[in-house]
């Protein structure tokens, strides 16, 4: 979008993912883009990113990453009053109302939270189900997760690959251990295991029940294949639980009643929503969050306009 809007770009990939940005640079070199229009800077540290944020020569900073880093970027950009838009963390909730297809809702949520080994800010990592259906939901979700075996991401059949780094694997494992201390029950998973192909950092798809909604594991982003299941006592309570979180990036609603769906989606404070498995993610759809999940939007007309400034001109006759 920045290039399409006529901007020059400096892309700084995260230290853990330098090749993605570097390959984009290679692709750009094969086009008719003039030299210097698209630039890629890779680094093992965040120092180049800090210099870009601080520089008075940079007009816009677009960042995807953690909420903590997003807050730091906003503070660093303040002295130069540059425009900042941020796509940050999430702890999104999938609400299942009592008239929904429980089996489908549980299956889709289990699959979603284990894609890319759960390393996606938009994934629904809280499953909020009717209290009277909690036991059935746990057993259904466990059954789905049991069939999701982490494996080689080069294999088209693989849905859950490795954790990106030993540091992140330790973080995921630490949160699961914390869940036990907070009174949670590990229904399935919760284990580090050896790679089926050798090397890498691997964690089993994990379902946790019995947590207080205010516990850290139920509130904080883990960024691993870990799903927390919580009971609700009716539609309003489900929406309350979904909103009772500092994040607001995504969410899901499962129901067969259009009026109940409408009330739920209007009540949830989040930037994107899926209803009964509907897909909201696409180049023509604005994407972003509210609260601690960021400011501004990517993609769509709104994402394009993030890279524009309006100039108003009056001519005398």
Beta strands, then each sheet from edge to edge (+ up, - down):
strand 1: 9-11
strand 2: 38-40
strand 3: 60-64
strand 4: 83-87
strand 5: 92-96
strand 6: 124-130
strand 7: 185-188
strand 8: 206-209
strand 9: 226-232
strand 10: 247-248
strand 11: 251-254
strand 12: 274-275
strand 13: 290-291
strand 14: 294-295
sheet 1: 1+ 2+
sheet 2: 3+ 4+ 14-
sheet 3: 7+ 8- 9- 6- 5- 11- 12-
sheet 4: 10+ 13-
end
